[in-house]
């Protein structure tokens, strides 16, 4: 997901504003995705994706 933010040319501050949260919350979210230690909610992931101009798609194959 970090790649989506970078590809969109957005800073953590811009994503935070779009999500209605803080920069530190976005930083923690990205860190948790890298470490795979915590699982953010689908709602949080959806907000992050939307803030980056993307759609969250969950698919079972």
N, CA, C and O atoms as CSV, one atom per row, in Angstrom:
chain,resi,resn,atom,element,x,y,z
A,1,UNK,N,N,0.822,-1.186,0.000
A,1,UNK,CA,C,0.000,0.000,0.000
A,1,UNK,C,C,0.868,1.252,0.000
A,1,UNK,O,O,0.490,2.290,-0.544
A,2,UNK,N,N,2.022,1.136,0.612
A,2,UNK,CA,C,2.945,2.269,0.594
A,2,UNK,C,C,3.278,2.645,-0.847
A,2,UNK,O,O,3.413,3.824,-1.176
A,3,UNK,N,N,3.408,1.632,-1.703
A,3,UNK,CA,C,3.712,1.882,-3.107
A,3,UNK,C,C,2.597,2.694,-3.765
A,3,UNK,O,O,2.864,3.528,-4.630
A,4,UNK,N,N,1.352,2.454,-3.359
A,4,UNK,CA,C,0.214,3.204,-3.916
A,4,UNK,C,C,0.333,4.680,-3.554
A,4,UNK,O,O,0.073,5.551,-4.384
A,5,UNK,N,N,0.725,4.956,-2.316
A,5,UNK,CA,C,0.882,6.353,-1.894
A,5,UNK,C,C,2.006,7.021,-2.673
A,5,UNK,O,O,1.864,8.144,-3.158
A,6,UNK,N,N,3.123,6.314,-2.783
A,6,UNK,CA,C,4.264,6.882,-3.488
A,6,UNK,C,C,3.959,7.078,-4.969
A,6,UNK,O,O,4.338,8.093,-5.554
A,7,UNK,N,N,3.273,6.109,-5.576
A,7,UNK,CA,C,2.915,6.223,-6.994
A,7,UNK,C,C,1.968,7.395,-7.233
A,7,UNK,O,O,1.999,8.022,-8.291
A,8,UNK,N,N,1.130,7.685,-6.246
A,8,UNK,CA,C,0.200,8.812,-6.362
A,8,UNK,C,C,0.896,10.145,-6.092
A,8,UNK,O,O,0.309,11.210,-6.282
A,9,UNK,N,N,2.152,10.077,-5.649
A,9,UNK,CA,C,2.906,11.294,-5.366
A,9,UNK,C,C,2.416,12.022,-4.130
A,9,UNK,O,O,2.511,13.246,-4.037
A,10,UNK,N,N,1.888,11.253,-3.173
A,10,UNK,CA,C,1.325,11.848,-1.959
A,10,UNK,C,C,2.267,11.691,-0.774
A,10,UNK,O,O,3.002,10.709,-0.672
A,11,UNK,N,N,2.234,12.665,0.111
A,11,UNK,CA,C,2.965,12.563,1.371
A,11,UNK,C,C,2.055,11.921,2.413
A,11,UNK,O,O,0.845,11.812,2.217
A,12,UNK,N,N,2.651,11.503,3.509
A,12,UNK,CA,C,1.843,10.976,4.606
A,12,UNK,C,C,0.871,12.041,5.108
A,12,UNK,O,O,-0.257,11.723,5.483
A,13,UNK,N,N,1.297,13.285,5.116
A,13,UNK,CA,C,0.428,14.376,5.576
A,13,UNK,C,C,-0.792,14.527,4.670
A,13,UNK,O,O,-1.902,14.746,5.154
A,14,UNK,N,N,-0.590,14.411,3.371
A,14,UNK,CA,C,-1.712,14.530,2.433
A,14,UNK,C,C,-2.687,13.369,2.599
A,14,UNK,O,O,-3.902,13.560,2.565
A,15,UNK,N,N,-2.145,12.167,2.778
A,15,UNK,CA,C,-3.004,10.997,2.991
A,15,UNK,C,C,-3.765,11.157,4.303
A,15,UNK,O,O,-4.959,10.864,4.370
A,16,UNK,N,N,-3.088,11.615,5.331
A,16,UNK,CA,C,-3.737,11.812,6.633
A,16,UNK,C,C,-4.901,12.790,6.516
A,16,UNK,O,O,-5.976,12.547,7.064
A,17,UNK,N,N,-4.691,13.883,5.814
A,17,UNK,CA,C,-5.759,14.871,5.626
A,17,UNK,C,C,-6.943,14.247,4.900
A,17,UNK,O,O,-8.093,14.445,5.292
A,18,UNK,N,N,-6.664,13.502,3.854
A,18,UNK,CA,C,-7.734,12.864,3.080
A,18,UNK,C,C,-8.483,11.814,3.894
A,18,UNK,O,O,-9.679,11.602,3.696
A,19,UNK,N,N,-7.770,11.157,4.810
A,19,UNK,CA,C,-8.392,10.130,5.651
A,19,UNK,C,C,-9.081,10.721,6.870
A,19,UNK,O,O,-9.878,10.050,7.525
A,20,UNK,N,N,-8.774,11.973,7.175
A,20,UNK,CA,C,-9.321,12.583,8.377
A,20,UNK,C,C,-8.646,12.077,9.634
A,20,UNK,O,O,-9.289,11.891,10.667
A,21,UNK,N,N,-7.335,11.855,9.539
A,21,UNK,CA,C,-6.575,11.349,10.682
A,21,UNK,C,C,-5.264,12.120,10.792
A,21,UNK,O,O,-5.084,13.147,10.138
A,22,UNK,N,N,-4.362,11.627,11.612
A,22,UNK,CA,C,-3.087,12.307,11.840
A,22,UNK,C,C,-1.967,11.665,11.030
A,22,UNK,O,O,-2.075,10.525,10.580
A,23,UNK,N,N,-0.897,12.419,10.855
A,23,UNK,CA,C,0.280,11.898,10.164
A,23,UNK,C,C,0.845,10.712,10.937
A,23,UNK,O,O,1.271,9.728,10.333
A,24,UNK,N,N,0.852,10.796,12.263
A,24,UNK,CA,C,1.403,9.690,13.053
A,24,UNK,C,C,0.572,8.423,12.872
A,24,UNK,O,O,1.122,7.322,12.890
A,25,UNK,N,N,-0.741,8.559,12.697
A,25,UNK,CA,C,-1.585,7.383,12.466
A,25,UNK,C,C,-1.257,6.740,11.121
A,25,UNK,O,O,-1.208,5.514,11.017
A,26,UNK,N,N,-1.032,7.551,10.098
A,26,UNK,CA,C,-0.662,7.020,8.779
A,26,UNK,C,C,0.710,6.358,8.860
A,26,UNK,O,O,0.926,5.301,8.268
A,27,UNK,N,N,1.628,6.971,9.583
A,27,UNK,CA,C,2.960,6.396,9.755
A,27,UNK,C,C,2.885,5.042,10.451
A,27,UNK,O,O,3.549,4.091,10.037
A,28,UNK,N,N,2.077,4.952,11.509
A,28,UNK,CA,C,1.906,3.674,12.219
A,28,UNK,C,C,1.264,2.630,11.311
A,28,UNK,O,O,1.656,1.463,11.328
A,29,UNK,N,N,0.282,3.048,10.521
A,29,UNK,CA,C,-0.383,2.129,9.600
A,29,UNK,C,C,0.615,1.561,8.598
A,29,UNK,O,O,0.657,0.350,8.382
A,30,UNK,N,N,1.408,2.420,7.993
A,30,UNK,CA,C,2.393,1.950,7.013
A,30,UNK,C,C,3.436,1.053,7.667
A,30,UNK,O,O,3.856,0.060,7.073
A,31,UNK,N,N,3.856,1.389,8.879
A,31,UNK,CA,C,4.828,0.553,9.594
A,31,UNK,C,C,4.237,-0.812,9.904
A,31,UNK,O,O,4.926,-1.827,9.800
A,32,UNK,N,N,2.963,-0.843,10.285
A,32,UNK,CA,C,2.332,-2.129,10.611
A,32,UNK,C,C,2.179,-2.985,9.366
A,32,UNK,O,O,2.268,-4.210,9.448
A,33,UNK,N,N,1.951,-2.369,8.217
A,33,UNK,CA,C,1.844,-3.133,6.974
A,33,UNK,C,C,3.192,-3.719,6.571
A,33,UNK,O,O,3.258,-4.823,6.032
A,34,UNK,N,N,4.269,-2.976,6.835
A,34,UNK,CA,C,5.612,-3.481,6.522
A,34,UNK,C,C,6.008,-4.619,7.451
A,34,UNK,O,O,6.612,-5.597,7.011
A,35,UNK,N,N,5.677,-4.502,8.721
A,35,UNK,CA,C,6.114,-5.490,9.711
A,35,UNK,C,C,5.208,-6.709,9.763
A,35,UNK,O,O,5.618,-7.769,10.237
A,36,UNK,N,N,3.984,-6.568,9.280
A,36,UNK,CA,C,2.988,-7.641,9.307
A,36,UNK,C,C,2.683,-8.109,10.730
A,36,UNK,O,O,2.208,-9.229,10.923
A,37,UNK,N,N,2.953,-7.257,11.734
A,37,UNK,CA,C,2.684,-7.620,13.127
A,37,UNK,C,C,1.251,-7.309,13.523
A,37,UNK,O,O,0.688,-7.970,14.395
A,38,UNK,N,N,0.661,-6.313,12.890
A,38,UNK,CA,C,-0.701,-5.903,13.221
A,38,UNK,C,C,-1.541,-5.922,11.956
A,38,UNK,O,O,-1.037,-5.700,10.855
A,39,UNK,N,N,-2.809,-6.185,12.127
A,39,UNK,CA,C,-3.728,-6.210,10.988
A,39,UNK,C,C,-4.720,-5.062,11.117
A,39,UNK,O,O,-5.624,-5.114,11.951
A,40,UNK,N,N,-4.559,-4.026,10.298
A,40,UNK,CA,C,-5.522,-2.931,10.341
A,40,UNK,C,C,-6.891,-3.406,9.856
A,40,UNK,O,O,-6.988,-4.398,9.133
A,41,UNK,N,N,-7.921,-2.715,10.242
A,41,UNK,CA,C,-9.274,-3.093,9.822
A,41,UNK,C,C,-9.441,-2.852,8.324
A,41,UNK,O,O,-8.708,-2.073,7.714
A,42,UNK,N,N,-10.426,-3.543,7.749
A,42,UNK,CA,C,-10.730,-3.331,6.337
A,42,UNK,C,C,-11.153,-1.886,6.097
A,42,UNK,O,O,-10.826,-1.303,5.064
A,43,UNK,N,N,-11.875,-1.314,7.045
A,43,UNK,CA,C,-12.319,0.076,6.901
A,43,UNK,C,C,-11.124,1.022,6.805
A,43,UNK,O,O,-11.125,1.945,5.991
A,44,UNK,N,N,-10.113,0.794,7.630
A,44,UNK,CA,C,-8.913,1.630,7.598
A,44,UNK,C,C,-8.166,1.444,6.291
A,44,UNK,O,O,-7.716,2.417,5.685
A,45,UNK,N,N,-8.032,0.201,5.853
A,45,UNK,CA,C,-7.355,-0.065,4.584
A,45,UNK,C,C,-8.108,0.577,3.419
A,45,UNK,O,O,-7.493,1.108,2.495
A,46,UNK,N,N,-9.447,0.525,3.465
A,46,UNK,CA,C,-10.260,1.131,2.410
A,46,UNK,C,C,-10.058,2.645,2.383
A,46,UNK,O,O,-9.911,3.234,1.312
A,47,UNK,N,N,-10.049,3.276,3.557
A,47,UNK,CA,C,-9.829,4.725,3.625
A,47,UNK,C,C,-8.458,5.095,3.059
A,47,UNK,O,O,-8.322,6.073,2.325
A,48,UNK,N,N,-7.452,4.306,3.407
A,48,UNK,CA,C,-6.092,4.561,2.920
A,48,UNK,C,C,-6.060,4.442,1.401
A,48,UNK,O,O,-5.508,5.304,0.718
A,49,UNK,N,N,-6.653,3.374,0.878
A,49,UNK,CA,C,-6.682,3.166,-0.573
A,49,UNK,C,C,-7.393,4.325,-1.266
A,49,UNK,O,O,-6.902,4.847,-2.267
A,50,UNK,N,N,-8.542,4.727,-0.740
A,50,UNK,CA,C,-9.300,5.837,-1.334
A,50,UNK,C,C,-8.501,7.137,-1.280
A,50,UNK,O,O,-8.532,7.929,-2.223
A,51,UNK,N,N,-7.796,7.353,-0.193
A,51,UNK,CA,C,-6.975,8.560,-0.060
A,51,UNK,C,C,-5.875,8.598,-1.111
A,51,UNK,O,O,-5.416,9.669,-1.508
A,52,UNK,N,N,-5.455,7.411,-1.559
A,52,UNK,CA,C,-4.407,7.304,-2.582
A,52,UNK,C,C,-4.988,7.223,-3.989
A,52,UNK,O,O,-4.252,7.046,-4.960
A,53,UNK,N,N,-6.312,7.352,-4.098
A,53,UNK,CA,C,-6.953,7.289,-5.406
A,53,UNK,C,C,-7.112,5.876,-5.929
A,53,UNK,O,O,-7.215,5.665,-7.138
A,54,UNK,N,N,-7.132,4.909,-5.027
A,54,UNK,CA,C,-7.248,3.494,-5.396
A,54,UNK,C,C,-8.492,2.894,-4.779
A,54,UNK,O,O,-9.165,3.525,-3.965
A,55,UNK,N,N,-8.793,1.662,-5.175
A,55,UNK,CA,C,-9.889,0.893,-4.605
A,55,UNK,C,C,-9.302,-0.326,-3.914
A,55,UNK,O,O,-8.380,-0.955,-4.434
A,56,UNK,N,N,-9.827,-0.659,-2.756
A,56,UNK,CA,C,-9.415,-1.871,-2.058
A,56,UNK,C,C,-10.268,-3.016,-2.584
A,56,UNK,O,O,-11.497,-2.959,-2.531
A,57,UNK,N,N,-9.612,-4.057,-3.091
A,57,UNK,CA,C,-10.311,-5.228,-3.611
A,57,UNK,C,C,-9.814,-6.441,-2.850
A,57,UNK,O,O,-8.612,-6.700,-2.795
A,58,UNK,N,N,-10.736,-7.181,-2.265
A,58,UNK,CA,C,-10.391,-8.406,-1.547
A,58,UNK,C,C,-10.921,-9.557,-2.376
A,58,UNK,O,O,-12.094,-9.586,-2.748
A,59,UNK,N,N,-10.048,-10.499,-2.659
A,59,UNK,CA,C,-10.418,-11.558,-3.581
A,59,UNK,C,C,-9.921,-12.898,-3.062
A,59,UNK,O,O,-8.774,-13.023,-2.633
A,60,UNK,N,N,-10.785,-13.890,-3.105
A,60,UNK,CA,C,-10.379,-15.257,-2.776
A,60,UNK,C,C,-10.253,-16.012,-4.089
A,60,UNK,O,O,-11.148,-15.962,-4.933
A,61,UNK,N,N,-9.161,-16.697,-4.251
A,61,UNK,CA,C,-8.940,-17.445,-5.486
A,61,UNK,C,C,-8.727,-18.902,-5.202
A,61,UNK,O,O,-8.526,-19.689,-6.128
